[in-house]
Amino acid sequence: MLGEDEAKHLTATILALSKADEAHVTVSSRSSTNLRFARNSPTTSGEHEALTITVRSVFGRRSAAATVNHRDPATLAAAVRRAEELAQHAPEDPELMPGLGAQAYATIAAAWDDETASRGGDGLAAGVAICLEEARAQGLVAAGFAEVTATTTAIASSTGLFGHARETQATLTETARTADASGSGWASSVSPRAGGVDFAGVSAVASAKARASAQPRPLAPGSYVT
């Protein structure tokens, strides 16, 4: 994950390569851990890390962008040159506005949790087990996806703008179905902390919806009091 100082250095390095009237850079780094389950059993798990760097070059009212996923000097230089080449051949945009100068951005402390960023995926198996036990106990079939992510994003420009933000997020979605497939229910939970995901609550809601929607009956057209 890119800390603020590292992101500031990286974006400054990219901007120094630019020959455009204006240059804008967005850098995003993301790591995630996930666990998928279906038919009342865990099925697949995975970890993923990604770095995305987008360079946008502006010449007058022409602009274009190039995106890469490596940060070695040759790749960064190629991204800048590609964005400049595309921008010079792009049509003029009469609504293009000049870039912002330096801004003061608030830090949202609640959006980031250190424990979730470093060890958030550790509790996924135990949490999913709660969902599976609930489904089996009620004779239902459960499927779903649990994931923990940590993301940092930096923006910078040749006009003096720089901003850095980071967030963690834990999510769970579950679908529960009756054995005869006549009823199904869905529920989810999202939290900036891995410990804030309500596995038991999601399972209970999805299961209740599945039972309530089982064996549907035809309803003739008409007026009904609701």
One Martini backbone bead per residue (centre of mass of N, CA, C, O) as a GRO file, in nm:
protein
  226
    1MET     BB    1   0.098   0.035   0.020
    2LEU     BB    2   0.053   0.379  -0.024
    3GLY     BB    3   0.184   0.625   0.116
    4GLU     BB    4   0.200   0.958   0.121
    5ASP     BB    5   0.503   0.999   0.064
    6GLU     BB    6   0.526   0.796  -0.169
    7ALA     BB    7   0.308   0.928  -0.348
    8LYS     BB    8   0.442   1.203  -0.374
    9HIS     BB    9   0.699   1.103  -0.513
   10LEU     BB   10   0.571   0.959  -0.755
   11THR     BB   11   0.409   1.199  -0.876
   12ALA     BB   12   0.652   1.389  -0.910
   13THR     BB   13   0.805   1.211  -1.108
   14ILE     BB   14   0.588   1.216  -1.331
   15LEU     BB   15   0.556   1.528  -1.368
   16ALA     BB   16   0.860   1.575  -1.455
   17LEU     BB   17   0.805   1.432  -1.749
   18SER     BB   18   0.633   1.658  -1.844
   19LYS     BB   19   0.519   1.871  -2.151
   20ALA     BB   20   0.263   1.978  -2.075
   21ASP     BB   21   0.050   2.214  -1.974
   22GLU     BB   22  -0.088   1.966  -1.830
   23ALA     BB   23  -0.080   1.742  -1.537
   24HIS     BB   24  -0.227   1.422  -1.434
   25VAL     BB   25  -0.246   1.211  -1.134
   26THR     BB   26  -0.335   0.863  -1.062
   27VAL     BB   27  -0.307   0.660  -0.759
   28SER     BB   28  -0.370   0.304  -0.705
   29SER     BB   29  -0.396   0.087  -0.420
   30ARG     BB   30  -0.472  -0.277  -0.384
   31SER     BB   31  -0.605  -0.505  -0.137
   32SER     BB   32  -0.722  -0.858  -0.121
   33THR     BB   33  -0.962  -1.078   0.048
   34ASN     BB   34  -1.128  -1.397  -0.027
   35LEU     BB   35  -1.457  -1.577   0.011
   36ARG     BB   36  -1.623  -1.848  -0.133
   37PHE     BB   37  -1.969  -1.978  -0.140
   38ALA     BB   38  -2.142  -2.306  -0.192
   39ARG     BB   39  -2.349  -2.544  -0.105
   40ASN     BB   40  -2.245  -2.526   0.201
   41SER     BB   41  -1.947  -2.438   0.089
   42PRO     BB   42  -1.643  -2.383   0.037
   43THR     BB   43  -1.457  -2.293  -0.269
   44THR     BB   44  -1.299  -2.006  -0.279
   45SER     BB   45  -0.979  -1.833  -0.267
   46GLY     BB   46  -0.815  -1.498  -0.234
   47GLU     BB   47  -0.547  -1.283  -0.355
   48HIS     BB   48  -0.498  -0.920  -0.416
   49GLU     BB   49  -0.283  -0.699  -0.613
   50ALA     BB   50  -0.291  -0.341  -0.705
   51LEU     BB   51  -0.169  -0.110  -0.961
   52THR     BB   52  -0.272   0.230  -1.057
   53ILE     BB   53  -0.176   0.446  -1.336
   54THR     BB   54  -0.278   0.781  -1.426
   55VAL     BB   55  -0.227   0.985  -1.719
   56ARG     BB   56  -0.294   1.334  -1.783
   57SER     BB   57  -0.299   1.533  -2.076
   58VAL     BB   58  -0.260   1.893  -2.163
   59PHE     BB   59  -0.357   2.083  -2.467
   60GLY     BB   60  -0.534   2.313  -2.402
   61ARG     BB   61  -0.835   2.144  -2.523
   62ARG     BB   62  -0.656   1.887  -2.500
   63SER     BB   63  -0.707   1.538  -2.400
   64ALA     BB   64  -0.538   1.253  -2.230
   65ALA     BB   65  -0.496   0.900  -2.139
   66ALA     BB   66  -0.288   0.678  -1.935
   67THR     BB   67  -0.247   0.328  -1.832
   68VAL     BB   68  -0.077   0.160  -1.560
   69ASN     BB   69   0.092  -0.129  -1.351
   70HIS     BB   70   0.375   0.019  -1.329
   71ARG     BB   71   0.685   0.187  -1.163
   72ASP     BB   72   0.893   0.199  -1.360
   73PRO     BB   73   1.061   0.426  -1.544
   74ALA     BB   74   0.979   0.326  -1.830
   75THR     BB   75   0.671   0.314  -1.783
   76LEU     BB   76   0.624   0.606  -1.697
   77ALA     BB   77   0.736   0.740  -1.954
   78ALA     BB   78   0.538   0.598  -2.151
   79ALA     BB   79   0.278   0.716  -2.032
   80VAL     BB   80   0.336   1.012  -2.084
   81ARG     BB   81   0.383   0.996  -2.390
   82ARG     BB   82   0.107   0.872  -2.461
   83ALA     BB   83  -0.073   1.098  -2.350
   84GLU     BB   84   0.049   1.321  -2.532
   85GLU     BB   85  -0.010   1.197  -2.805
   86LEU     BB   86  -0.318   1.173  -2.773
   87ALA     BB   87  -0.380   1.474  -2.708
   88GLN     BB   88  -0.276   1.594  -2.987
   89HIS     BB   89  -0.525   1.411  -3.138
   90ALA     BB   90  -0.747   1.533  -2.996
   91PRO     BB   91  -1.025   1.678  -2.950
   92GLU     BB   92  -1.176   1.951  -2.870
   93ASP     BB   93  -1.284   2.090  -2.547
   94PRO     BB   94  -1.507   2.340  -2.460
   95GLU     BB   95  -1.536   2.230  -2.135
   96LEU     BB   96  -1.257   2.262  -2.044
   97MET     BB   97  -1.089   2.278  -1.737
   98PRO     BB   98  -0.890   2.390  -1.519
   99GLY     BB   99  -0.690   2.306  -1.282
  100LEU     BB  100  -0.637   2.270  -0.966
  101GLY     BB  101  -0.507   2.367  -0.697
  102ALA     BB  102  -0.443   2.377  -0.395
  103GLN     BB  103  -0.574   2.164  -0.133
  104ALA     BB  104  -0.799   2.096   0.146
  105TYR     BB  105  -0.818   1.779   0.297
  106ALA     BB  106  -0.993   1.566   0.467
  107THR     BB  107  -0.964   1.337   0.729
  108ILE     BB  108  -1.097   0.997   0.741
  109ALA     BB  109  -1.051   0.792   0.996
  110ALA     BB  110  -1.299   0.582   0.976
  111ALA     BB  111  -1.202   0.452   0.689
  112TRP     BB  112  -0.962   0.332   0.872
  113ASP     BB  113  -0.807   0.002   0.951
  114ASP     BB  114  -0.531  -0.156   1.054
  115GLU     BB  115  -0.630  -0.446   1.109
  116THR     BB  116  -0.769  -0.485   0.837
  117ALA     BB  117  -0.519  -0.432   0.654
  118SER     BB  118  -0.336  -0.673   0.791
  119ARG     BB  119  -0.590  -0.900   0.913
  120GLY     BB  120  -0.883  -0.921   0.783
  121GLY     BB  121  -0.881  -1.225   0.652
  122ASP     BB  122  -0.874  -1.415   0.910
  123GLY     BB  123  -1.214  -1.415   0.965
  124LEU     BB  124  -1.367  -1.542   0.721
  125ALA     BB  125  -1.403  -1.844   0.788
  126ALA     BB  126  -1.560  -1.806   1.054
  127GLY     BB  127  -1.793  -1.640   0.935
  128VAL     BB  128  -1.890  -1.840   0.717
  129ALA     BB  129  -1.955  -2.072   0.914
  130ILE     BB  130  -2.208  -1.938   1.028
  131CYS     BB  131  -2.373  -1.944   0.766
  132LEU     BB  132  -2.361  -2.254   0.719
  133GLU     BB  133  -2.489  -2.349   0.985
  134GLU     BB  134  -2.760  -2.207   0.948
  135ALA     BB  135  -2.845  -2.344   0.684
  136ARG     BB  136  -2.832  -2.640   0.775
  137ALA     BB  137  -3.031  -2.615   1.021
  138GLN     BB  138  -3.273  -2.516   0.797
  139GLY     BB  139  -3.246  -2.656   0.510
  140LEU     BB  140  -3.050  -2.479   0.347
  141VAL     BB  141  -2.895  -2.291   0.071
  142ALA     BB  142  -2.571  -2.148   0.052
  143ALA     BB  143  -2.444  -1.831  -0.087
  144GLY     BB  144  -2.126  -1.640  -0.134
  145PHE     BB  145  -1.936  -1.327  -0.037
  146ALA     BB  146  -1.613  -1.249   0.103
  147GLU     BB  147  -1.446  -0.925   0.180
  148VAL     BB  148  -1.117  -0.764   0.202
  149THR     BB  149  -1.010  -0.416   0.185
  150ALA     BB  150  -0.734  -0.203   0.066
  151THR     BB  151  -0.712   0.159  -0.004
  152THR     BB  152  -0.518   0.383  -0.208
  153THR     BB  153  -0.528   0.743  -0.297
  154ALA     BB  154  -0.379   0.959  -0.550
  155ILE     BB  155  -0.350   1.311  -0.629
  156ALA     BB  156  -0.203   1.503  -0.908
  157SER     BB  157  -0.047   1.820  -1.026
  158SER     BB  158   0.096   2.091  -1.205
  159THR     BB  159  -0.102   2.298  -1.023
  160GLY     BB  160  -0.057   2.179  -0.702
  161LEU     BB  161  -0.201   1.919  -0.658
  162PHE     BB  162  -0.286   1.722  -0.352
  163GLY     BB  163  -0.396   1.382  -0.264
  164HIS     BB  164  -0.485   1.159   0.020
  165ALA     BB  165  -0.632   0.827   0.053
  166ARG     BB  166  -0.796   0.587   0.282
  167GLU     BB  167  -0.935   0.241   0.284
  168THR     BB  168  -1.159   0.016   0.441
  169GLN     BB  169  -1.325  -0.310   0.359
  170ALA     BB  170  -1.613  -0.508   0.451
  171THR     BB  171  -1.785  -0.793   0.296
  172LEU     BB  172  -2.126  -0.939   0.270
  173THR     BB  173  -2.288  -1.195   0.072
  174GLU     BB  174  -2.620  -1.362   0.069
  175THR     BB  175  -2.777  -1.670  -0.044
  176ALA     BB  176  -3.088  -1.825   0.026
  177ARG     BB  177  -3.226  -2.160  -0.020
  178THR     BB  178  -3.439  -2.382  -0.084
  179ALA     BB  179  -3.436  -2.713  -0.164
  180ASP     BB  180  -3.674  -2.658  -0.396
  181ALA     BB  181  -3.631  -2.351  -0.509
  182SER     BB  182  -3.894  -2.161  -0.416
  183GLY     BB  183  -3.690  -2.005  -0.220
  184SER     BB  184  -3.542  -1.671  -0.153
  185GLY     BB  185  -3.252  -1.491  -0.005
  186TRP     BB  186  -3.109  -1.160   0.071
  187ALA     BB  187  -2.788  -1.033   0.206
  188SER     BB  188  -2.594  -0.766   0.379
  189SER     BB  189  -2.253  -0.639   0.470
  190VAL     BB  190  -2.089  -0.326   0.579
  191SER     BB  191  -1.741  -0.233   0.665
  192PRO     BB  192  -1.438  -0.083   0.774
  193ARG     BB  193  -1.450  -0.346   0.948
  194ALA     BB  194  -1.414  -0.675   0.990
  195GLY     BB  195  -1.573  -0.682   1.276
  196GLY     BB  196  -1.848  -0.537   1.143
  197VAL     BB  197  -1.947  -0.796   1.031
  198ASP     BB  198  -2.274  -0.960   1.012
  199PHE     BB  199  -2.306  -1.283   0.977
  200ALA     BB  200  -2.555  -1.364   1.143
  201GLY     BB  201  -2.752  -1.148   1.033
  202VAL     BB  202  -2.740  -1.219   0.735
  203SER     BB  203  -2.831  -1.513   0.763
  204ALA     BB  204  -3.106  -1.455   0.896
  205VAL     BB  205  -3.230  -1.284   0.668
  206ALA     BB  206  -3.194  -1.479   0.429
  207SER     BB  207  -3.352  -1.712   0.560
  208ALA     BB  208  -3.623  -1.569   0.608
  209LYS     BB  209  -3.679  -1.504   0.311
  210ALA     BB  210  -3.677  -1.793   0.206
  211ARG     BB  211  -3.915  -1.898   0.376
  212ALA     BB  212  -4.129  -1.675   0.295
  213SER     BB  213  -4.096  -1.747  -0.036
  214ALA     BB  214  -4.214  -2.012  -0.027
  215GLN     BB  215  -4.454  -2.135  -0.203
  216PRO     BB  216  -4.595  -1.983  -0.422
  217ARG     BB  217  -4.893  -1.796  -0.508
  218PRO     BB  218  -5.144  -1.712  -0.679
  219LEU     BB  219  -5.254  -1.373  -0.783
  220ALA     BB  220  -5.516  -1.208  -0.841
  221PRO     BB  221  -5.650  -0.959  -0.978
  222GLY     BB  222  -5.668  -0.656  -0.773
  223SER     BB  223  -5.774  -0.533  -0.462
  224TYR     BB  224  -5.546  -0.452  -0.184
  225VAL     BB  225  -5.473  -0.450   0.142
  226THR     BB  226  -5.154  -0.306   0.297
   0.00000   0.00000   0.00000
